Amino acid sequence: MAMCENDRTLFNMSDRTTVEFLEQLEHFNRAYTVVHRYFCALICICGVALNLVHIVVLTRRQMRVYAVNSILSIMATCDVVTMISYLIYLIRFKFVENEENVFGYNYYWLLFLLGHVVLSIALHTVSLYLSVVMAFIRVTALEKLDSKWVKSRSVGHIFFATSFLVAILSIPTLLVHKIERLDPAFFGPENSTLAGSSSPVALYTIGLDPLATEHSCALFKFNLWLTGICFKVFPCFLLFWFTAALMQKLHETSKKRRMLLGLCDEKRRRKKLAVDKTTYMLIIMLIIFLATELPQGALALLNALYTNDVHTFIYLNLGEVLDLLSLINCNTSFVLYCVMSSRYRLTFRRIFLSSVPTNPSTTAFSILRQLG
């Protein structure tokens, strides 16, 4: 049964090519879903460890004085919470198989599931907006190296303001969903009791609130438009705008540097190179965010326009791939910082490798130092 009555159709089911394409999506989903939980579990376990290291390094005094590093540590904290929540979800809903999974789940596990979905979306949105703030800070830093934003102490206020607004905008998502108890008659008398018990098993599922589906899902579609624009499209537009501005500013400063290179001393050249390297790192990070978020923003708008078709044929078949992309996003900043920031690598060595005798010619960090 369709979720929304009289909904517009996106796919022409009388067209053979379209039907074959949708069948290929279903085949892909059946093949990928077998390995998805293992990929994501590995990413979550490694990602939590790497981001905890990231937080420790970025919160050192010599690192946190810079606003970008403070923002990155907050983003890493959001990523840790997201991945821990997703790992719990994987263990309970993907790895643990029992008789409940055939029909429904315990009420408290579904309460966790609903909270997990809303919290993950909210934290990911906060990270998106914080990445926009980072891009703005770098644009101002390229214009003026001693800009007040470079060492701004307002990062905490920005985070709490962003989190508050995202939390308010997430309320409709909670309201349009409802945890419903399944009728024991739905799954038959032979499965309605626990083994060794004569009491009925209370099983639940998550569905849409009846109010959300009235008038051709008017309230549900309003929530899709709200979250799609505010959580995906608008931050992606800002990311694109500031990424383009960063690339333009980087080109201009590089041109000026080439003109003045003969007049600058060695110390000033190194400072300028460090500024460019940080900017390159942020551009790469923002491009990765855009590459993974723009398709989701487009899908969010399509979902608001063609709810039944997008949910049935796209999200049900590609939802796990979108989850994978979001989890990969959670680990990009650690890798980029290790490769491109000499200050980061130095702080890492002081914290974790200070008591370990190493041979500079054979350590992995010597390779990273050469790259930096």
C-alpha positions in Angstrom: 0.0 0.0 0.0 1.4 3.4 -0.9 2.2 5.8 1.9 0.7 8.9 0.2 -2.5 8.8 -1.8 -2.7 10.6 -5.1 1.1 11.1 -5.1 2.9 12.1 -8.3 4.9 9.3 -9.9 8.6 9.7 -10.8 9.1 6.5 -12.7 7.1 5.3 -15.7 6.5 1.6 -14.9 5.2 0.9 -18.4 8.6 1.7 -19.8 10.7 -1.4 -20.1 14.1 0.4 -19.7 12.9 2.0 -16.4 11.6 -1.3 -15.1 14.9 -3.0 -15.9 16.8 -0.2 -14.2 14.8 -0.5 -11.0 15.2 -4.3 -11.1 19.0 -3.8 -11.3 18.8 -1.5 -8.3 17.0 -4.2 -6.4 19.6 -6.8 -7.4 22.4 -4.5 -6.3 20.6 -3.9 -2.9 20.3 -7.6 -2.3 23.9 -8.2 -3.1 25.3 -5.2 -1.1 23.2 -5.6 2.0 25.0 -8.9 2.7 28.3 -7.0 3.2 27.1 -3.6 4.3 27.0 -4.4 8.0 30.6 -5.7 8.0 31.9 -2.6 6.1 30.1 -0.2 8.3 31.0 -2.0 11.6 34.7 -1.9 10.6 34.4 1.8 9.6 32.7 2.7 12.9 35.2 0.8 15.1 38.2 2.4 13.3 36.5 5.7 13.0 35.7 6.0 16.7 39.3 5.2 17.6 40.8 7.7 15.0 38.4 10.5 15.9 39.2 10.1 19.6 42.9 10.5 18.7 41.8 13.5 16.6 40.0 15.0 19.6 43.0 14.5 21.9 45.4 16.2 19.4 43.2 19.1 18.4 42.3 20.0 22.0 45.9 20.6 23.0 46.7 24.2 23.9 48.9 24.8 20.9 46.2 23.5 18.6 42.9 24.7 20.0 43.9 28.4 19.9 43.0 28.3 16.2 39.2 28.4 15.5 39.5 25.8 12.7 41.0 23.2 15.0 38.4 23.9 17.7 35.6 23.4 15.1 37.3 20.2 13.8 37.4 18.8 17.4 33.7 19.5 17.8 33.0 17.8 14.5 35.0 14.8 15.5 33.0 14.6 18.7 29.7 14.6 16.7 31.2 11.9 14.4 32.1 9.7 17.4 28.6 9.9 18.8 27.2 9.2 15.4 29.4 6.1 14.8 28.8 4.7 18.3 25.1 5.0 17.8 25.3 3.4 14.3 27.4 0.6 15.7 24.8 -0.2 18.4 22.2 -0.1 15.6 24.2 -2.6 13.5 24.7 -5.0 16.4 21.0 -5.0 17.4 19.2 -4.7 14.1 21.7 -6.3 11.6 23.8 -8.8 13.5 21.5 -10.1 16.1 18.9 -12.5 14.5 16.0 -13.9 16.5 12.3 -14.6 16.2 11.4 -11.0 17.0 13.1 -9.8 13.7 10.4 -11.5 11.7 7.6 -9.3 13.0 8.7 -6.5 15.2 10.9 -5.4 18.1 10.9 -4.5 21.7 9.4 -1.0 22.4 12.6 0.3 23.9 14.8 -0.8 21.0 12.5 1.0 18.6 12.7 4.0 20.8 16.4 3.8 20.4 16.1 3.4 16.7 14.0 6.5 16.3 16.3 8.5 18.5 19.3 7.1 16.6 17.9 8.2 13.2 17.0 11.7 14.4 20.2 12.2 16.3 22.4 11.0 13.5 20.7 13.3 11.0 21.0 16.2 13.4 24.7 15.7 14.3 25.5 15.3 10.6 23.7 18.5 9.8 25.6 20.3 12.6 28.9 19.1 11.1 27.8 20.3 7.7 27.1 23.8 9.0 30.4 23.8 11.0 32.3 23.0 7.8 30.6 26.0 6.3 31.9 28.1 9.2 35.4 26.7 8.7 35.3 27.6 5.0 34.3 31.2 6.0 37.1 31.5 8.4 39.7 30.4 5.8 38.3 32.9 3.3 38.8 35.7 5.8 42.2 34.3 6.8 43.4 34.5 3.2 42.3 38.1 3.0 43.9 39.0 6.3 46.3 36.6 8.2 45.6 38.2 11.5 41.8 38.1 11.1 39.9 37.9 14.4 38.2 34.8 13.1 41.4 32.8 12.9 41.7 32.8 16.7 38.0 33.4 17.5 36.7 32.4 20.9 33.2 32.3 19.7 33.3 28.7 18.4 31.4 27.4 21.4 28.6 29.9 20.9 28.5 29.0 17.2 28.2 25.3 18.0 25.4 25.8 20.6 23.5 28.1 18.4 23.7 25.7 15.4 22.8 22.7 17.6 19.8 24.6 19.0 18.4 25.5 15.6 19.0 22.0 14.2 17.3 20.5 17.3 14.2 22.7 16.8 14.0 21.8 13.1 14.3 18.1 14.0 11.1 18.1 16.1 8.8 17.6 13.1 10.7 14.4 12.2 9.9 13.0 15.6 6.3 14.0 15.4 5.5 12.5 12.0 6.7 9.0 13.2 5.0 6.8 15.7 5.9 3.6 17.5 2.9 1.2 17.0 2.2 -2.1 18.7 1.6 -5.0 16.4 -1.6 -7.0 16.7 -0.8 -10.5 17.8 -3.2 -11.8 15.2 -0.9 -10.4 12.6 1.8 -13.0 13.1 -0.3 -15.9 14.2 -0.9 -17.7 17.5 2.1 -20.0 17.2 4.4 -17.0 17.3 2.5 -14.8 19.7 4.1 -16.1 22.9 7.7 -16.5 24.1 9.2 -19.9 24.4 8.1 -21.3 27.8 5.7 -18.5 28.5 2.0 -18.2 28.0 2.1 -14.3 28.0 1.7 -12.6 24.6 4.8 -11.0 23.2 4.5 -7.3 22.8 6.2 -6.4 19.5 6.3 -3.0 17.9 7.1 -1.3 14.6 7.7 2.3 13.5 5.2 3.9 11.2 3.9 7.3 10.2 1.5 9.1 12.4 -2.0 9.1 10.9 -2.0 12.9 11.0 1.1 13.0 8.9 -0.5 11.0 6.0 -3.8 13.0 5.8 -4.5 15.1 2.8 -2.0 13.2 0.6 0.8 13.3 3.3 0.7 17.1 3.5 2.4 17.2 7.0 4.9 14.5 6.1 5.8 16.3 2.8 6.2 19.6 4.7 8.7 17.9 7.0 10.5 16.5 4.0 10.8 20.0 2.4 11.9 21.5 5.7 14.6 19.0 6.4 15.6 18.6 2.8 16.2 22.4 2.3 17.5 23.2 5.8 19.6 20.0 6.4 20.9 19.4 2.9 20.3 21.9 0.1 21.1 25.2 2.0 24.3 24.0 3.7 25.4 22.4 0.3 24.8 25.7 -1.4 26.9 27.5 1.2 29.6 24.9 1.0 29.8 25.3 -2.8 29.9 29.1 -2.5 32.7 29.2 0.1 34.6 26.4 -1.7 34.6 28.4 -4.9 35.6 31.5 -2.9 38.4 29.6 -1.3 39.7 28.4 -4.6 39.5 31.9 -6.0 41.3 33.4 -3.0 44.0 30.7 -3.2 44.6 31.4 -6.8 44.9 35.2 -6.1 47.3 34.7 -3.1 49.4 32.3 -5.1 49.7 34.8 -7.9 50.7 37.5 -5.5 53.2 35.2 -3.8 54.9 34.4 -7.1 55.2 38.1 -7.8 56.7 38.9 -4.3 58.6 35.7 -3.8 62.0 37.3 -4.4 61.3 40.0 -1.8 60.2 37.8 1.0 62.5 36.1 3.5 62.5 32.4 4.3 60.3 32.7 7.4 57.6 34.6 5.5 57.7 32.1 2.6 57.2 29.2 5.0 54.3 31.0 6.7 52.6 31.6 3.4 53.1 28.0 2.3 51.5 26.8 5.6 48.5 29.0 5.0 48.1 27.5 1.5 48.5 24.0 2.7 45.7 24.4 5.3 43.5 25.9 2.6 44.2 23.0 0.3 43.3 20.6 3.0 40.0 22.4 3.7 39.2 22.5 0.0 39.7 18.8 -0.3 37.5 18.2 2.8 34.7 20.5 1.5 34.8 18.8 -2.0 34.4 15.4 -0.3 31.4 16.8 1.7 29.9 18.2 -1.4 30.4 15.0 -3.4 28.5 13.0 -0.8 26.0 15.5 0.3 24.8 17.0 -3.0 23.3 13.7 -4.2 21.5 13.3 -0.9 20.2 16.9 -1.1 18.8 16.2 -4.6 17.2 13.0 -3.3 15.7 14.9 -0.3 13.9 17.3 -2.7 12.8 14.4 -5.0 11.5 12.6 -1.9 9.3 15.6 -1.1 8.0 15.8 -4.7 7.6 12.0 -5.4 7.4 10.5 -1.9 6.1 7.0 -2.8 8.4 6.3 -5.7 11.6 7.8 -4.1 11.0 5.9 -0.9 10.1 2.6 -2.5 12.6 2.5 -5.4 15.5 4.6 -4.2 15.8 4.9 -0.5 14.9 1.2 0.2 17.6 0.2 -2.4 20.3 2.8 -1.8 19.7 3.8 1.8 22.6 1.7 3.1 25.0 3.1 0.5 24.0 6.6 1.6 24.8 5.5 5.2 28.2 4.2 4.1 29.0 7.6 2.4 28.1 9.5 5.6 30.3 7.2 7.7 33.2 7.7 5.3 32.7 11.4 5.7 33.2 11.0 9.5 36.8 10.0 8.9 38.2 12.4 6.3 39.5 15.1 8.5 41.9 12.8 10.5 43.5 11.4 7.3 43.8 14.9 5.7 45.3 16.5 8.8 47.9 13.6 9.2 49.0 14.0 5.6 49.0 17.8 5.3 49.6 19.4 8.7 53.1 19.3 10.1 51.9 21.0 13.4 49.3 18.2 13.8 51.9 15.4 13.2 54.3 17.1 15.7 51.6 17.3 18.4 50.6 13.7 17.7 54.2 12.6 18.2 54.6 14.5 21.4 51.4 13.0 22.9 51.6 9.4 21.7 55.2 8.7 20.6 57.3 10.8 22.9 58.5 7.7 24.8 58.9 5.4 21.8 62.4 5.3 20.3 62.0 5.6 16.5 64.2 5.7 13.5 63.2 8.7 11.4 64.1 7.0 8.2 61.8 4.1 8.8 58.8 5.5 10.6 55.5 6.0 8.9 55.5 9.6 10.1 58.7 10.3 8.2 56.8 9.6 5.0 54.0 11.9 6.2 56.7 14.6 7.0 58.0 14.3 3.5 54.5 14.8 2.1 54.0 17.8 4.3 
